[in-house]
Amino acid sequence: MLRSMYSGVSGMRGFQTKLDVIGNNIANVNTVGFKSGRVMFKDVMSQTVAGVTAPSETQGGVNAKQIGLGVSIGSIDTIHLGGSAMTTHEPTDLRIDGDGFFLVKMTEDQDIPYLTRAGDFHVDADKNLVTSDGFFVCDESGGPIKIEGVAFSIAQDGTIIQKQDDGTTEQDVKIGIGKVVNPEGLEKIGGNLYRMTVNANPDGALDPTTANNAEAGTGAIIAGQLEMSNVDLTGEFTEMIVAQRGFQANSRIITTSDEVLQEVVNLKR
């Protein structure tokens, strides 16, 4: 009876975590570059009340008798599928049509840049290309990018084509792109940013590269578009129903176990 009660408690905790993740997904349904999460469960250790018996010449084998002791969180995954494109016609709004990440730095001397899929960039008073939080957007060498031309456009490989006052053009700056082996290994730090970890790239290293690189698979940069959230509301509401019913079912396990324990206590009367 106590086993069933604690199993119910573990189930309620698990489904509460699932509801927390679903709630965060729905809250960020309109967040640029947001990647949805999901919760995966796993059973915990089972109590063996009778072991396995091997078959012999006179008797067949007997399977073990095990009682499960509940559920726990196996993983909370980040689903790095591409979100839908939203056309804005704003020249500093950028979308990566592939698996790469934009690289941004809080300060110019930051060692390893942060990564983001949110390309809603701006040009500040010093003509730096920055995020909405003022972080520097990195070029292919990891340094900040300056937009000093009177008019500019951005090519699919990240080249910034700048028209100068004398009518000439410069094409010596490319937007840097990061490619990681395991995007799910990145650490979310808020503000649409990810931090590099040792499970995203070997040794946590990150070498900036360029966009539209077929060998690296970084994907093309599309100017005038933003990548929207990849949250599927239909799926999220369906999972919310499953989580709600699962929570209710596990709470019923606890109340039923409590009723059985009450009957045991009443045996003395």
Number of C-alpha atoms within 10 A of each C-alpha: 14 11 14 19 21 18 22 25 18 20 25 23 17 24 25 16 17 25 22 13 20 24 14 13 23 17 11 18 17 13 18 22 26 27 22 23 17 17 18 12 15 12 15 15 13 12 12 12 9 11 11 11 12 10 10 8 5 5 9 10 10 12 11 12 12 13 13 14 18 20 21 18 18 13 11 15 15 18 15 17 14 19 21 15 17 14 15 13 12 14 16 22 21 27 28 28 18 15 20 27 26 26 30 29 22 15 13 15 11 12 10 17 27 26 25 23 27 25 28 20 20 20 18 15 7 9 13 18 24 24 22 15 10 17 19 27 29 25 24 21 15 24 20 22 21 19 17 16 18 11 12 17 16 21 17 20 19 24 21 22 19 21 17 14 11 7 9 9 15 14 14 9 18 21 28 27 33 22 24 24 10 14 20 15 18 21 17 16 10 8 13 17 21 21 17 21 18 12 16 20 17 12 10 14 12 19 14 20 21 26 31 21 15 10 6 15 14 23 22 23 27 22 22 19 22 26 25 23 24 23 25 13 13 9 10 19 14 11 16 19 12 15 20 16 13 17 21 15 14 22 17 14 20 20 13 15 19 16 13 13 13 11 11 10 10 9 7 6 4
